[in-house]
């Protein structure tokens, strides 16, 4: 519902310039709970009946011009009260008028606030419009820059795509070259581990130098841990390689600490002596002041009554000497026994901030050393894991090579046995051929037991072929067996040489890692 239009239509009844008002400017007044009730009452109450017509206005003006009495103010109010059917209590009328006056004042204040808000909104609208114009100008500039950047980006895209095509072409060529190239060794024992061990040795040396620089006193000799002679020699060489500056720095640090504590003790003694002197001097000053006051009082008393004062002084002389002697004893007791502990306690309190600062520095240094130790432990753990992994891989490969060597040794043994049997059979055939040169036979006689056993070994016990056993077939099987033997011997020649080289390399690597001991060496001996 357009309530602003209803409000403007009501204003047109008595406000001549209501046509200049915008209906939408009054919609928000109905959303405010403080003004909605008043506006609803205004729109419902004010109508054409409550507004004077032009004829009524002219009649009213003519009546005023004629000078006739008109009911206004109190007279009109009394007349209206008389016309009411139900009399109204006079005590409620002032209250209603006061409430209406208060409501009118609140409405005036609210109207002023609305005018102020309207002016503020107008200023804000003008600022926003100006900012909008500036933003539109900036948007045009940004669009031009964006268009130019897009063109540059397209050029770069074309250039990049050309470079990528060249790179992909080179990558394909490189991949083809790697495929044509011989494959790398599959086993780690076949690789050259010298560069890797050299890198590990360099890292270990760098770590040892780092530990010697940061923690020169934390490195213990390995002979205390394992007691081996080689470890002792390694420790001696490492200690000989340590720079002399590290030892001098540690000595200087110890000397600085000793000098610090000596200086601190001197400061404490100086503070105690100074405090004692201050106390003694203040006591002397107080005593002198008291003596001066007593002398002044005595002189004044002597001027007033000399004889009485002299007599009193003579009477008090012995007592004062005793008191003076007692006070001197108390002062010596205080200076000798009571004052030094108090001064030492005060000196300790005076030196507490210095000690606290020194302890804070020491704590920070220890925390730094702890952090470096943790880094060193992490590095050692990583190196230990790498070496353990390398050791495990080498052990596994050595186990595989041992299995292959055992298989090859079994094959060699079997080939030697087969070769021995073949030699025996060849000798047997030579003897048989020399004995049977006179009577050559084609088929094997069942009574020739050696030929039958040889047939069973070479051909087998087939019932169908037993009827067609011939010496020619037996000779062909023997020649085939000899050829197989030669092929196997040729195949065994290469693996045996490779096995010997592999065993040699494994033994060298084992000596490098373990150095003829049961523990893994992290550095070269």
C-alpha angles and dihedrals in degrees: 000000000000100000093169090063090051091051093049090047089055091049091054088068094071108002112082095199096050091112090070092061122096115232095213092057090070099048094089091057089069090054092060111087091210094061102026094081093050094047092049090052091046094051093045097044105039111076140139090282091062094048124079116239120227090258091052090049091052091048090050092051091048089050090053091048091052091057095232118154115266126197105244137148116351094001091055091047092051091049092051091049090053090051094054115102094214115047115235123223111250092220093065096052097071090046092053091047091050091049090049091049091050091047090048091052091048090050091050090050090048090049090052090050090050091051090049091048091048091052091047091050090050091053090047090049091052091050091048091050090051091049089048091055091049091049091050090053091048090047091055091050091047091049090053091049090046091051091050091046090049091054091048089047092053090052090050090047091054091048092046092049090052091050091047091052089053091047092049090050091050090046091054090049091048091049091051090048091051090049091051091046118088115268119256118251113282097211126066092221088061091055127085105253093180096098092047093049089047090054091048090049091050090049090049092050091049090049091050091050089049092051092046091051096045102032108021093162098046098067111098124197114260090228088072089057104043106003094218120148094230092053088051091053090048091051092049092052092047091049089049090051093051112110116251091228091071092060092045091049091053091048090048090050091052091046091050090051091049092048090048093054091044091050090047091053090048090051090050092050091046091050091050092048092047093050091048091051090048091051093047093046092047089050090050091048091049090048093050091048091050090048091051091050091049091049091050092050090047093050091049090049091048091053090053101041114359100177097049092047093050091050091049091048091051090051094049097042096088093044092048091050091053091047090047091051091049092048091050089052090049091049092051090047090050094047093045105040113007104038101051096060091049092048092048091051091049090048090051090052089048091053096045095093090051092050091046091053091048091049090048090053090048091049091050090049091050091049090051090050090048091052091049090048090053091051090049091049091051091049092048091049091051092048091046091051091049093050091045090052090049091048092049092049092048091047091050092048091046089051090051091047090048089052091049090047090051090050091048091048089051090050091048091050091048091048091050091050090047090048090051091050091048091052090050090049091047091052089047091051091048090052091045093048091049091050094045101043090106095055114032114196130194102195123053114249113229088226090062094089097179092054091046092051091047089050091051090050096047103032106017137234099295112160093213095050094044088077092055100046111147136170091235092060090046091052091049091052090050093051090048090051091051091052091050089051092054092049092051092048090053091049092049094051096070098044091049092057091045090049092053092049091048092050090050092050092047092052092049092049091047091053090049093051101039102023093212092305139098096249130076113252115224094194138033114269 
